[in-house]
């Protein structure tokens, strides 16, 4: 006699998404992603952009290289809008915040490599190397996902050494903004504000660079991003004092 197999799923077989709590969580993420998408789209359309350094971006293209975009975590809002629809693959963390961010940026034409410096990072770095080899640009919020604020992590320099492609530091400074109470003081631009976009010359790293060479490139990136932030943010303060 053939043995009958129960079709009743075990507790282990019931996934999070099949439970009421799982459905509620998915709904919450969807609502958050929708709100984030429309906020960035609507506010981004009102911004008056002032851009300095486009020639540095073109220099990467003219060299036949791909760009490894790097900026600070608190500038995600405006960076997402400014660089939209370019197919840039961005590293996002595996936590709930990363899931929310991935849901938003995909709607703006980005890809998402899931991982961070604290979890799943090596897998995400390998995925980004593969994307560069497929002729896709990649991007980092270089002090994310949890800081310390304005302290660059080494992933961009490591990827540059493995691929020969260019680290491209940039910074966006809105004149008028709200700053949240999060670890990074996440910035949301006020409608119709001006925003200054500063693009630095590309940074190249020797293929399979030694430890000291990688550290030198990493420190160079830190200095460049610090300089861009100082110039961009202080410029608006200078205008107000005139």
N, C-alpha and C positions, 0 to 999 in steps of 0.2 A: 504494500500500500504506500502510495506516494506521500511523503511528509509534507504537511501544509506549513507554509511560511507565513507568519503574521505580517499583515500590512500596516499594523499600528506602529507609528514611528516611536523610537525610544526618545527619552528626554534629551540624549546627546544629539539626536538627529534633528531636533527642532532648532532651527537657526534663529539668530537674533531677529532677523527680518520677518520671521513668522509669528513672533510674539507681539502682544499689544505694545509692550515697551519698545520693541524694535521698530514697529511701524511708527510709533510716536516720534522716535529718534530720527527716522528717515524723513518724516514730515517736517520736523524742526530744522533739519539740515537744508531741506528744499526751500523752506520759507527764508532761512538766513541767506542762502545763495541767491534767491530772487531779489531780496532787499539789497544785498551787496552789489549785484549786477546792475540794477536800475539806479542805485545811488551813484556808482562810478560812471555809468553812461550819461546820466542827466547832468551831474556836476561837472564831469569832464568836458562836456560840450560847451560849457559856459566859460571855461578857463581861457585866459589870454596868454598865450605861450611866448616866451622869449628864449631863444635857443642860441647857445654858444658852443661851437666845436663840432659842427656837422662834418667838417673836413676830416676829423679823427675817425668818425664812423666810416666815411667813404674810403679812408686809407686801408681799412681792414678788407673791404670789398675789393679794392684795387690790387691788393696783395694776394687775392685768391684764397683768403682765409675766412673761417667762421668766427663769430664773436661769442665770447663768454661774458655775458652782461653781468655786472656786479653793482649793487647799490645797497643802501641801508634799509633795514626791515621797516622802519617807520614811514618810508616813502612808497610803500606798495600801492596805495590808492591811486596816486597820479601816475606812477610808472606803469601800472596795468593799462590805464587808458592810453597813455602816450605811445607805447610800443605795441599796441594791439594789432592783431591780424597779421603777424609776421611768422607764425609757427614756432616761436621760441619755446623751448622745453625748460620749464622751471622746476627746481627742487622744492617740494613742499613736504612738510612733516607728516608722520603717520598718525598723529593724534587728531582729535576732533577739529581743532582749529585748522589743521592741514587739509582735512576733508572738506571743510567749508571753503577754504581758499581755492582748492583745486576745482570745486564746483563753479566758483565764480570765474576763474581765469580761463577755464576751457571755453566759456561762452564768448570770451574775447579773442579766441583763436590761438591760445597757448596750449602746449602739452604739459603734463605733470609727471615728474619723476618722483615717486613717493619715497621719502626717507629724510633723515636729518643727521646732524653731527652726533646725536645721542641715540638714535635708533634707526636701523636700516640704512645707514649712511653709505656704506661701501657698495651695497647693491644699487643705490640710486646714482652714485658716482660712476659705476660701470655703465649704467643705462645712459647717462649723459655722454660718456665717451662714445658709446655706440651711436647716439644721435648726431654728434659732431661728425662722425665718420660717414653718416648718411647725408651730410651737408645741411644739417639743421643747426641753428644757433641754440645756445642754452643760457640759462640765467640763474643767479643766486641772489637772495637777500643775505648778504654775506655775514651778518651778525645774528641771523636767525637760527632756530626758531624761538629761542628763549634767552638770547644774550650771552654775555654781557653786551649792553647797548654800545654801539659804535666800536666794537672790537671785532676785527675781521677774522674769520676762520680760514683754514688753509686749503679748502677744497678746490677753489678756482685755480690756484697756483699748481696744485697737483695735476689737475685735468689738463692744464696748458702744457705741462711737461710731458704728458703722455700722448698728446695729439699734435703739438706744434701750432695750435690755434691761439688766437689773441684774447687776452683778458681786456675787457672793455669797461672801465669804470665810468659811471655817470652819477649825477645827483640832480634831484629836483627840489627846488625851494619855493613853496607858495608864499605869497605876500601875506595873505590872510587865511587863517586856518583855525580848526579846533584840534586840540591835542587830548587824546584819551588818557585815562589813568592806568593804562597797561604798562608792562615792563619797558616797552620801547617808546612810550608816549606817542602812539600811533596817530599820524596826522590825517585829518580830513579837511580838504580845502573848502573854504567858504565860496558860495556861488559867485561867479564873475570876477574872481580874484585873478591877479597876474601870477604866473609861475615861471621861474627861471630854470631852464634845463642846461646843465653844464656837462659837457662830454670831454673826457681826458684822452690824451694819446694812448694807443694800445700798449699793453705790456706783454712782451714775449718771454717765454721761459725755454731754456735749452732743453732739447728732447732728452728724456730720462735724466733730468738734472740731479745732481748730488744733494744731500741734505742741506748743506750750507747755501747752495744756489736756490733751492726751494724756499728756504727761510728768507733769503734776501729778496726774492720776488714777492713773497708774502708781506714783508715789511714795507716794500715799495708800494704795494696796493693799499696797505693801511695808510701810509702817508698821503697818497694821492686822494683817497676818499675823504680823509680828514681835511685836506686842503680845499676840495670841492665844497664840502659842507660849510667850512668857514667862509669861503668866498660867497657862496650862494645865500646862506642865511644872513650874513652880516650886511649884504648889499641892501636889503630892504630896511634894515635898521638905520643905515647911513642915509637913505633917502628921507626917512621920517625926521631925521635930525637936521635936515637942510632948512 
